[in-house]
Amino acid sequence: MTDLQNLLYEKFGYRNFRPGQENVIRSVLQGKDTIAILPTGTGKSLCYQLPSYLLNGITIVISPLVSLMEDQSSSMRRNGEKRVAALNSFLSFQDKNRILSQIHLYKFIFVSPEMLLQRKVEERLKQLKLSLIVVDEAHCISQWGFDFRPDYLRIGEILGRNRPPVLALTATADLKVIDDITKYLHMEMPVMERHSLDRPNITYVVEQMASDEKTAWIESRLEQTAGPGIIYVASRKRADELASILSRKGFSAAAYHAGKEQVDRSLIQEQYIRGEVEWICATNAFGMGIHKDNIRQIIHEHLPNTMASYIQEVGRAGRDGKPACAVLLYAPEDENITRFIIQNDMPDRNSVLHYTEWLQAGKSLTDAAAMAGMSETAQRVVDFYLSQMPVEEVCTSLDELRKNKEIDLQKMLEIVHSQVCIRKKILNAFGERYDDSRKQCCSICGLTEMDWLWKVASTEPQRKMTYAWEERIDVLLGI
Amino acid sequence: MELSSLILFMVSKMNGERSKNACLHIFRGKKSSQTLQDVQYFNLKPFFSVLSKLDAETYETHLYRLLADGYVKEADGRLYVSKTGLQKVKELDSCYFNGWDYRGNEIVFFHRLALAIQTISYFKEGIKSFMPIQTDREVQLFVKGMARHLPLENKEFPRKIGGELKNALQASGMKDRQKLIIVSRLSGFSITGRTWDQLAEELQMSPLSVYLEFIEGLHRLLDVIHEERDYPFLLQAAEGVKSSLYLTDSADQTRRLFAKGMNVEEIATVRRLKLSTIEDHFVEMAINDKTFPLTDFVLSKQVNEVVLKVEELGTRRLRMLKQEFGELSYFQLRLILGSKLGGGK
């Protein structure tokens, strides 16, 4: 047993590393910048936790999603590592000050990119001895990525040249995204650890139908096939609507999206993980940080913007290694709906010009953005570009960006209309070869031996969920 | 319980005296002098801050329903109650909000209660680490402090807490449905709380109505907890929840700026007041507000030392204390005395 394995056992209770982990850890320990592309659910967080224990100093983890940050920091606390702090914009003023004033006492500091940009935070972090900087979900840095966060672009600037090694973690990245990660994080000859994106136990299915047939299809699917599952939909409104249709029909379903209050979101997650609710109707807000191994089906009711987001969402199925199924429901008009959503997110030449005119006329950033009809995200993207280059170039870059989003969409459409193996198409899109053939592969290769999917005639009776109030208190407290 | 009924009741009180946004401001607990006067003058204190996150759209939808049904009329930008509206008001069930005393803090109480119950429930099963249903660190730290003094290892303890909760809910006089709503929001080892949507579905009510009944239920529960001394556990969870904040307007303005994240100097600049005036406001806050974050200004170690010294010397005179604690400013000393000992000399 190596020293690393000893530490792995001592700190985390595992005997062996999962594929990729050990290489990443060794590279980090040698002080090299590292990019790790590992599928979700393969223990990415261990890649920084373990080396941190061998490094003398503080580890900063930059993380784009507050929920993800909370999830990781509280799971570390539960596992006995109390020197964890999470700095994000949801903290109260007092909390933020409390954490900042004792920040040197922590070993792991999770921070959102917005927070990192605050001068007070930046200055405080500069006084610390940092041993490792982790950029989680690093694909967010790429303007070609599906989750582009302009704030991420500034991480490189803030870190400066004299910095500890950077570890960039992501589940999905094609070559363009990897280029961006390297460039914007100012990484020097990064070591690359990448693991195949292929998930052999997931079967890919595309179902063509008319839009108004989708609800009925989902209903009969839920009636006949096995859960638990996630149904991804295009909007918050649709998530609520579908969940309420399904629960009225007697299915165990609930909606999840960022418009729900925080406690309700935790409750839904908890109910889902425990199996108290079987199906989640969700926007793309659901998924990151959810540890549920036995998800059997992912259904997409809408056409995702990019292959990367599709793969990430689908990858939540079958973490237990047992067969799982991903179904994409496609109606001809979906192409234009998704295109509209993408283009709507992207400011065009006119709105950029309007925006700069309003700014010159002395309007505030927010007012100018509102008058130019730009969303908040669009404004952040444009602000970043404007700070880097002249207006004309900004417009050209945005045109370029729009073209690339269209290319992403076309790749997604290739899957939908594919005449060859869907798995092969997906893997090829990420630069991987696939010439294998296996059973339960995809709807093109043929869906044989899918017996597992069908519901067994009598499911066991549902656990009783409704109680009288006094009875519920007894159940709560185990009296 | 419908939002529109509450609006109708409030309009009947302010009949023709106020514009349509007056009710919205009261629901949201706006601390403008106008709204504060309104709730006093029209006897609407119970509704103050009952729905702090009410959005204008929802409010207007309910108001328009009243206008469409002819219960309320709008003229010259003011709202009047009609004859049929008045009749309707008489038929309304009485309600027992106490927004003036709790001001949205009932939610803080509930979050603490929920986390404490979850903790007790898991400890009963011998599980000491679990995913807390409350992610708010403030709440987590509070409950952690609370748990330190609870006999979590005692086998009989959960039964005792269950009994206390049942008795308090019973004594509060709320409807059984409200008791069910409140306990359904709690989570434990073998059962997870229900979301607003799920409760609405199960009780065949709108989510907003469920929420209103929940808030009213909490107000009644908190009233009972504060009036009778039979609920030590619940009273602990309710610490600082009842508003004793009767600050002068000027101090309250300072308090609001502070809540937005400004420090003493910034507030003095913004308000164009002398630093010493703003410091007086902070001392006033320290005296009146049990949740005043004293440790933002001094270390808790220093607080303890000053409190001990005051006891030892038998004096609260600032000059004498200043001689003992040269490293603390007069301002810091006054904050400590205000927060811990109700003021200095």
Interface residues (C-beta under 8 A of the other chain):
Chain A: E70 S74 S75 R78 N79 L91 S92 F93 Q94 D95 N97 R98 D240 A243 S244 S247 R248 A254 A255 K260 E261 Q262 V263 D264 S266 L267 I268 E270 Q271 R274 E276 M465 T466 A468 W469 E470 R472 I473 D474 V475 L476 L477 G478 I479
Chain B: H111 I117 I120 S121 K124 E125 S129 F130 M131 P132 I133 Q134 T135 R137 E138 P158 R159 I161 G162 L165 K166 L169 D176 K179 L180 I182 V183 S184 R185 L186 S187 G188 F189 S190 I191 T192 G193 R194 T195 W196 D197 Q198 E201 E202 A259 K260 G261 P293 T295 D296
